[in-house]
Amino acid sequence: MTEPLWHALHEAACARGEATYRDPETGYTVFTRIAHLTRGKCCGSACRHCPYDHEAVPRRS
């Protein structure tokens, strides 16, 4: 299985120290792992690159 394009874009943005990148499929601006680490905690929005294991995202029952 090949990785999605956004994976390479995320890694490249992180390598450049950038906080965001644009997902070419959706047009959305996406926060990188760097942006989340700078924030310091999970925001609860189920972000794609959350380094906090989505700890503040409400669990579905």
N, C-alpha and C positions, 0 to 999 in steps of 0.2 A: 504494500500500500504506500502510495506516495504522500508526502506531507503537503498540506495546503500551502498556497503561495504566501498567505499571511504569516506563516511560521518563519520563512526566510526573511520577510520584511521586518518582523519583530526582532529577530536576531541581529539584523543589520542596524536597525535603529538603536538597539541597546549597545552595540559595539561603538556607535557614534555618540553615545551618552544622551540620546534623545528621549524625551518623555512621552512622545506620541508618534504614531505613523498612521497613514490612511489605508484602510482596507479597500483594495481596488474592486472587490466584488460588491460591497455594500455602499461604498463611498463614505462610510463612517470614519471619524477620527477615533483611534483606539489608544488607550493608555498602555504604555509599556510596563514591564516589570520594574524599571527604574522609577517611573512615576509613582507606582504603588509603594515601593520601598521608601520613597521620599515622604509620602503621606503618613506612613508609620503604622497603619492598621487597615483592616478590611473595612470597606465602606458599605458592604451589604448589597451591592448591585450585581453580584455574580459576574464580575469582570473576567474576560477571557484569560488574562495573564496574572490573576491574583496570586501573589506569593504567600498568602496567609491561609490557604486551603479553604477559602470562602467561609471563614469562621463566623462572620456576621450575617450571612445569607440565611433567611428563615428556611427551615427544613420543611419539606412537603410531607404530609402525613399519608 
